[in-house]
Amino acid sequence: MKIKYKILIPMSLIILVTTVIFIFIDFRHHNDALLYGIDRKLEVSALLAKSMIPENYHDLISDKNSVSGDVYNGIVNRYNKTCRDLNLEYLWSLMIIDGKIVFTTATSPGKDVSRGDHASFFDVHSDPQAYEQAFSTMKITYRINKNQWGETRVVLIPFLDRNNRKYLFGASMKLSNIDEISKDFIIHIIIVTSGILIIGIFVSFFVAGSLSRPISDLSSAAEQISVDGIDRRRTVAIKGSHEVESLSKSIEAMNDSIKQKIDDLEEEIDVRKGAQQELSLKNMELEALNEELTAAMEELEATNEEFQTQNSALIESHTELHTSREEISKSLIEKNILLKEIHHRVKNNLQVITSLLDLQSVNIKDDYDRGLFLESQNRVHSMALIHEKLYQSENMSEINFREYLEDLSHELLNTYHGKIKTVTIVNDCVDVKLTIDYAIPCALIINELVSNSLKYAFPGDMRGEIRITLTGGDHFGLTVSDNGIGLPVGFDYKSTGTLGLQLVNSLTRQIRGEIKHENIGGTSFSITFKTDMI
């Protein structure tokens, strides 16, 4: 087999195997990330659906007359709008009454209440087996449903009402919508991998040809010289240090051959001193050999010129490579600017949402409802502050969480301005950087716990301190504590009906952490989590 193909075949196989591995890993990573994001979106949507109805809604349900038709249809209308806004298939809730699973809220398949094609209040669900796992384990359940309306990805979140009865909220999205999201990525992968294969094959041909051609030429020339002797018409193309070494060995072999012939001539002269004709012939042979040596020198000069030509080509190639590197550097700078602009716009959009909530809360007379709007504003603002820190950071994949906590504490005290003079927030945080996947959940957890302390831990003009602690090491420890009046005896923060603590529990699970509560000399919540992304 030719040297060219011995080089070309392994290189092509390496490029092919590498490309296949790249496609497989990138596709698996994309699918896992997409499904994780869909599940998080459905989980938050189900919690949002729960927050859109009164807190004691399920506590008062006993029969089909517990909720009026107008109230129920109003809930269906809100759920329909939420489904359209978030591209969801359904939002609903179910409750176990007298051993039966009945609807307590629902959405319309056509997203239109006037059509009457949604489940009515207290209707018995036709497929109770689909909810057995969620009700039996009382844990968040993820599943895929197949029915007459198609295939959907479903998240079920169970709760207990004040009468210790089980109910759950569900959210779903069509798998066809998820497949549509993946389509663009698959097209992108096909284009990229095709380009990699084409470029790889082209480079393989070029490299194999470049490596094998001079080796073949030198081998042929050396073999011919060893068989026929020096030929003044023969030229040898030399490229690279390896070829120079081969040429040197060939010249040495040629010199050895010439020396041997000279020795033979000297022996013949000594033997045939009287034979002038023989001496003349030998002299002619020596002249011929000298001409061959001259031709060899000419070949060396031609080779040197070829080396100079190749050196010029290398200089030109180096210049092109330098230009390419400058273009790549410019492209990275442009992408960095674009990423900063994205974080800036996300921050601005979140601030617009906060402003809208603030404008809407002006028209709310009920203090409880106004408090809900204030809590939503704080949650949105804490996320906006994350994106603000990201676009201000040199490394936009992570933020300095200690600096972020200083700003967040100041903002929370300003929100509950009545506590500025009586409550102090102390930040005891190591100098650590968190990625956005952990910074946002931790920020929302701190927002909820500090807001609860500001609202309930220090009634009246009671003075106190709220301490936020974040420690590093193999495991990260996040603690929010106060020296206020503490939680009521027997209070179960894991099964509470308040949205704030539900979010704290849900976000702790999201970062794969463990939460503990102490009620000695105030209230303390400690969360331990570990991440390799910091």
Disulfide bonds with the S-S distance in Angstrom:
none
